[in-house]
Amino acid sequence: MATIENRSRFVVTVANRDDLLKTFPHSKRADAMAYVRQLSNEQGFKPKLSRENNNFIVRFREVGHPELALPASSMEEAVAIKMRIEGERATGLFIDYGKGRTVTLANLLVRYAKEHLPRLKSFETMGYVVNGFLRDAGVAPVDMAKALADHPNPHPTVKQTFKKRKAAKEVVRTPSGAADFLRKPFSAVVPDDINDYIDERCQSVSEATVDRELDLLASVCNLAIETWRIPLQSNLSPMKGVRRPRYFNERDRRLRTGEEARLLELAAAEDRDSSIERRLEELMKADRYASSAAPTKYKRKNIIAAARRRFEAEALATYDHVPTLEAYVQFQLMTAARLSEGINLLWKHVDLEAQTAFLPETKNGRPRTLPLRSHLVQLLKELPRTSERVFAQLTRDGLRKAWGRINAAMGLEGEERLRIHDLRHEAISRTAEAGANLPGGFSLVELQAFSGHRDVRMLLRYAHLSATSLAKRLDAAFGDAQQTYVHRGVRRLAKGASVSLAQIINAPAETNATAAADAPMTDGDSEPSRPAAHQPPVRFKLVMGGRS
């Protein structure tokens, strides 16, 4: 059922007396009538009460459909809207574009944080970004702990590991003054709003940071349109047409001469200090308990300080060295595991006899099995099994602080600083280089299995490291008369050759050219080939199994 409501203002006028003109809202008709009576009875004027008739609401209430209210500027327009909507609903063609005008982009961010983010493994990190957007727009942030607790189906890892953190004294995020567009209705947000934000935001943070924030906005817009069914008249997301910042931040930091030895030496020193500290805490256990009963913080500190001095020598003499950080560094260098994959590795997923470590969940959502070299197996055997985690003594915060001290001790600053993720890059690079010393080498597909990248294109940065091994295989293939033959002036690669056609096609151009130039001119028959001076030109066409 549809109704048309006249919400135009009431107007009271008196001929030739503009100073007595007065308007009233549509809901104040009684006040307008009272004013008419006042002018007529008390002042003797002849007032006229009229209506502007320029503001109408067409309201639809129908079973099976959400309530809908659409504005119109005249009765004729209101009637036309009523007939059009009723016709579209009758034929099933109705699309409610009004939804996009009733919610702001900030409202959608709040809904995204409460309904969608708890399903993601990156819940905590993305929650910081969402609340950063909301604060910049002047909107109250979302209580992420409550959002997780209220969600019916959160990510299992997040549900087990999330801990509510204390509010930081200082805001780490650099605020943006161009986030006002988040308070606009969703249907009113246009690409220029977001482009202005990008230009302003890039002045204070890196382009890569801005790009990740845009990924979040794109996810919210797509979810709103495709899942929450909030259609837009343009049928385009506000992100369509946004000019993303261009940047290149691929890092190629390798360990230089002597850095690995120094890194392991400092990691062993960190393990020594932490082992001594753990032993000291064991000896001070009774004093820790006694200090909790001290009446003041000052006395508690004095009790602990005295206990440390009393047990320091004994702790130094009786501690057990646990090479946790040293083993972790070696683990990263030998397996190319990601930071969290190593930190969260469980003993139940490690098989030292089979030399494997199973990762049930990785960054790309797929499981992976890591090969463990024999030297690494020996290091892992030295670690105590006092916890489910292999590297039980390491936490993210502890690792970050220890890594900072190691960089400072090595004198590495700025872009020269070593990052923990650089160990993964080093491990993949070493594996690619090691393939040059093997008869078959390692292809990019084999490197993909080792690194755990979901897309082989992510490994193209390592392709040049595999070129040497591929060149050797090309030499072997084209130098063996059993692997190539000439047919109609075209050199063909025999079926079962030691190098595949796909590898040759994907090889660097200079490798193909070199291999082709060095390949001997033989047709593979028992008869000797003609002298080179009398041979006709031979075209090289790489065809598997004699088929073009």
VEXTOR-507294 format. One record per residue (C-alpha): residue in three letters; x, y, z. Coordinates in steps of 0.25 Angstrom, whole numbers, plus 2048, in hexadecimal, padded with zeros to 3 digits. Layout:
residues N
ALAXYZ ...
//
This chain:
residues 548
MET800800800 ALA80580E7FC THR80281B802 ILE8068297FF GLU80983380A ASN809842808 ARG815847810 SER81585580A ARG815861814 PHE809869817 VAL809878813 VAL80188481A THR801890812 VAL7FA89E813 ALA7F88A7806 ASN8028B2805 ARG8088AE813 ASP8158A6810 ASP81A8A881E LEU80E89F823 LEU81289381A LYS815887822 THR81887881F PHE81586C827 PRO81A85D826 HIS810853820 SER80E84E82E LYS80B85B834 ARG7FD85E82E ALA7F786183B ASP80186C83D ALA7FE87282F MET7EF872833 ALA7F2879840 TYR7FA884839 VAL7EF88682F ARG7E588883A GLN7EE892841 LEU7F089A834 SER7E189A832 ASN7DB89C83F GLU7E58A4847 GLN7EB8AD83B GLY7DF8AD832 PHE7E78A8826 LYS7E289E81B PRO7ED89381B LYS7ED888811 LEU7F287A814 SER7F8872809 ARG802867806 GLU80F8677FD ASN80C8597F8 ASN81B8567F4 ASN81F84B7FE PHE81883D7FE ILE81C82F803 VAL8178237FC ARG817818806 PHE815809803 ARG8117FF80D GLU80F7F1807 VAL8107E380D GLY81D7DC808 HIS8247E9805 PRO82B7F380E GLU825800811 LEU82980A807 ALA82881A807 LEU82C8227FB PRO82B8317F9 ALA8248397EE SER8248487EB SER8158487E6 MET8098417E7 GLU80A83D7D8 GLU8188377DB ALA8138307E7 VAL8088297DF ALA8128257D4 ILE81B81F7DF LYS8108177E5 MET80B8117D8 ARG81A80E7D4 ILE81D8077E1 GLU8107FF7E1 GLY8127FB7D3 GLU8217F67D5 ARG81D7EF7E2 ALA8127E87DA THR81B7E37CF GLY8277E07D8 LEU8307EB7D2 PHE8317F47DE ILE83F7F87E4 ASP83F8007F0 TYR84A80B7EE GLY8458127FB LYS84E809804 GLY85A8107FF ARG85581D804 THR852818812 VAL860813816 THR86D81A816 LEU87A813812 ALA87E814821 ASN87180C824 LEU87680281B LEU884801821 VAL87E7FF82F ARG8757F4829 TYR8817EE822 ALA8897EE82F LYS87E7E7837 GLU8797DD82C HIS8847DA823 LEU8927DC82A PRO8907D2835 ARG8907C7829 LEU89E7CB825 LYS8AB7C782A SER8B07D5829 PHE8A57DA832 GLU8AD7E283C THR8B67E9832 MET8AA7ED829 GLY8A37F1835 TYR8AD7FC838 VAL8AC801829 VAL89D80282A ASN89D809838 GLY8A8812832 PHE89E816827 LEU893818830 ARG89B82183A ASP89F82A82E ALA89182B82A GLY88D82F838 VAL88582383A ALA88681A847 PRO88F80E845 VAL88A800846 ASP88D7F7852 MET8947EC84B ALA8947E3857 LYS8857E4858 ALA8847E2849 LEU88B7D584A ALA8847D0856 ASP8767D3850 HIS8797CD842 PRO8737BF840 ASN87E7B9838 PRO88B7C083A HIS8987BA834 PRO89D7AF83D THR8AB7B483E VAL8A77C2842 LYS89D7BD84C GLN8A87B5853 THR8B47C0852 PHE8AD7CD853 LYS8B07D585F LYS8AA7E3862 ARG8B57ED863 LYS8B67F986C ALA8B3806865 ALA8C080D860 LYS8C481A866 GLU8C881F859 VAL8C181D84C VAL8CA817842 ARG8C2819836 THR8C582782F PRO8B782D82E SER8B1831821 GLY8A983E81F ALA8A3839812 ALA89A82E817 ASP88E836818 PHE88882F80C LEU886823815 ARG87A82A81B LYS87382C80E PRO868823809 PHE86D817802 SER86681A7F5 ALA86C8287F6 VAL87B8247F7 VAL8828267EA PRO8918227E5 ASP8958307E7 ASP8928307F6 ILE89C8247F7 ASN8A682A7EE ASP8A78367F6 TYR8A982D802 ILE8B48267FB ASP8BB8337F8 GLU8BA838806 ARG8BE82B80C CYS8CA829804 GLN8D083580A SER8D282E818 VAL8D381F815 SER8D981680A GLU8D18137FD ALA8D1804801 THR8CA80880E VAL8BF810807 ASP8BE8047FD ARG8BB7FB808 GLU8B080480D LEU8AA805800 ASP8A97F6800 LEU8A17F780C LEU897801806 ALA8967F97FA SER8927ED802 VAL8887F580A CYS8817FB7FD ASN8817ED7F6 LEU87B7E6802 ALA8707F1803 ILE86C7F07F4 GLU86D7E17F2 THR86A7DB800 TRP8627E6808 ARG85A7E97FB ILE85C7F87FC PRO85B7FC7ED LEU8608097E7 GLN85A80F7DB SER8678107D3 ASN8688017D6 LEU8778047D9 SER87F8037E6 PRO8848117EA MET89280A7E9 LYS8908097DA GLY8988147D4 VAL8A18177E0 ARG8B081A7DD ARG8B88117E6 PRO8C68167E9 ARG8D18107E1 TYR8DD80A7E9 PHE8E88007E9 ASN8EC7FA7F6 GLU8F17ED7F3 ARG8FD7EA7FC ASP9097E27F8 ARG9117E2805 ARG91B7D6805 LEU9257D2810 ARG9327D880D THR9407D2810 GLY9417CF81F GLU9337D3823 GLU92E7C5825 ALA9397C182E ARG9377CE836 LEU9287CD836 LEU9297BF83C GLU9337C3846 LEU92A7CE84B ALA91E7C584B ALA9267BB854 ALA9297C785D GLU91B7CB85E ASP9187BC861 ARG9227BC86C ASP91C7C9873 SER90E7C4872 SER9127B6878 ILE9197BD883 GLU90D7C6886 ARG9047B9886 ARG90D7B3890 LEU90E7BF899 GLU8FE7C0899 GLU8FE7B289E LEU9077B58A9 MET9007C28AD LYS8F27BB8AD ALA8F07BC8BC ASP8F57CA8BC ARG8EB7CE8B1 TYR8E07C88B9 ALA8E57D08C6 SER8E67DD8BE SER8D77DC8BA ALA8D47DE8C9 ALA8DC7EB8CA PRO8D47F78CE THR8DA8018C3 LYS8E08008B5 TYR8ED8058BA LYS8EF7FA8C4 ARG8EB7EF8BA LYS8F67F48B1 ASN9007F48BC ILE8FC7E58BF ILE8FE7E18B0 ALA90B7E98AF ALA9117E28BB ALA90D7D48B6 ARG9137D78A9 ARG9207DB8AF ARG9207CE8B8 PHE91D7C48AE GLU9247CA8A2 ALA9317C28A3 GLU92A7B58A6 ALA9217B7899 LEU92D7BA891 ALA9347AD896 THR9277A3895 TYR91F7A8889 ASP91C79F87D HIS91F7A5870 VAL9137A4867 PRO9167A8858 THR9087AD855 LEU90B7B984D GLU9177B3846 ALA90E7A7842 TYR9037B083D VAL90D7B8834 GLN9127AB82E PHE9047A682C GLN9017B3824 LEU90D7B181C MET90B7A3819 THR8FC7A2817 ALA8F87B0811 ALA8ED7B081B ARG8E57BD81E LEU8E77C382C SER8DA7BF832 GLU8DB7B182C GLY8E87AF834 ILE8E37B5841 ASN8D67AD841 LEU8DC7A083D LEU8D8794846 TRP8E078884A LYS8D477F846 HIS8D6783838 VAL8E5781837 ASP8EA773833 LEU8F9773836 GLU8FB765830 ALA8F4768823 GLN8FB776824 THR8EE77E821 ALA8E6789828 PHE8D778A824 LEU8D0798824 PRO8C1795824 GLU8BE7A4821 THR8C77AE819 LYS8C57BC815 ASN8BE7B8808 GLY8B57AE810 ARG8BB7A280A PRO8C3797812 ARG8D2795810 THR8DC78B814 LEU8EA790816 PRO8F7788813 LEU90078881F ARG90F78681C SER91777D825 HIS91F78982C LEU91279082F VAL90C783835 GLN91878283F LEU915790843 LEU90778D846 LYS90B78184E GLU91278B858 LEU90579285B PRO8FD78E867 ARG8EF789865 THR8E9791870 SER8DE797868 GLU8D579385C ARG8DD79E854 VAL8EB79A84E PHE8F07A8851 ALA8E97A985E GLN8F37B4864 LEU8F07BD858 THR8E47C7857 ARG8E27D184C ASP8E57DD856 GLY8F17D685B LEU8F67D284D ARG8F47E1848 LYS8FC7E6854 ALA9077DC853 TRP9087DF844 GLY9097EE846 ARG9157EB850 ILE91C7E2845 ASN91B7ED83B ALA9207F7844 ALA92C7EE848 MET92F7EC839 GLY92E7FB836 LEU9237F982C GLU91A80582A GLY90F80A820 GLU90E802814 GLU91A7FA818 ARG9137F4824 LEU9107E5823 ARG9027E1824 ILE8FD7D4829 HIS8F67D281B ASP9037D4814 LEU9077C6819 ARG8FC7C0811 HIS9017C8805 GLU90F7C3808 ALA90A7B4809 ILE9037B47FC SER90E7BB7F5 ARG9187B17FA THR90F7A67F6 ALA90E7AC7E8 GLU91D7AD7E7 ALA92079F7EC GLY91879A7E0 ALA92479E7D7 ASN92D7937DE LEU9237887DB PRO9217817CE GLY9127847CD GLY9127917D5 PHE9067977DB SER8FA79C7D3 LEU8F17A87D7 VAL8E679D7DA GLU8F07967E3 LEU8F37A37EA GLN8E57A67EB ALA8E37997F3 PHE8EF79D7FC SER8EA7AB7FF GLY8DB7A9800 HIS8D77B47F6 ARG8C97B27F1 ASP8CD7B97E4 VAL8D97B57DC ARG8DA7C47D7 MET8DF7C87E5 LEU8EB7C07E2 LEU8EF7C77D5 ARG8F97CF7DD TYR9017C37E0 ALA9017BE7D1 HIS90E7C47CE LEU9147BB7D9 SER90F7AF7D2 ALA9157B37C4 THR9227AC7C6 SER91D79F7C9 LEU9137A07BD ALA91F7A47B4 LYS9267977B8 ARG91A78F7B6 LEU9187957A8 ASP9277927A5 ALA9257847A9 ALA9187837A1 PHE91D789794 GLY92B783795 ASP925775796 ALA92276F788 GLN91776678E GLN90F772793 THR90E77A787 TYR90D777778 VAL90B77F76B HIS8FF77E762 ARG8FD786755 GLY90779075A VAL901792768 ARG90878D774 ARG8FE78677D LEU8FF78278C ALA8FD77378D LYS8F276E796 GLY8F876A7A4 ALA9037757A4 SER9097797B1 VAL9037887AF SER8F478A7AC LEU8EF7937A2 ALA8E879C7AC GLN8F579F7B3 ILE8FB7A37A6 ILE8F07AC7A3 ASN8F07B37B0 ALA8FF7B47B0 PRO9067C17AF ALA9087C57A1 GLU9187C57A2 THR9177B77A7 ASN9107B279B ALA9197B9792 THR9257B4798 ALA9207A6798 ALA91C7A678A ALA9297AC785 ASP9317A278C ALA929796788 PRO93078C77F MET92B78A771 THR92777C771 ASP91B77476C GLY91C769776 ASP91F75E76B SER92A75476C GLU93175B760 PRO93A766762 SER93577475F ARG93B77C753 PRO945786756 ALA94079375B ALA94579B74E HIS93C792746 GLN93079274F PRO92379974B PRO91E7A3756 VAL91679C760 ARG90A7A3767 PHE9087A0776 LYS8FA79D77A LEU8F8797787 VAL8ED78C786 MET8EA781790 GLY8E877378A GLY8EA77777C ARG8DD77F77B SER8DC78D777 
//
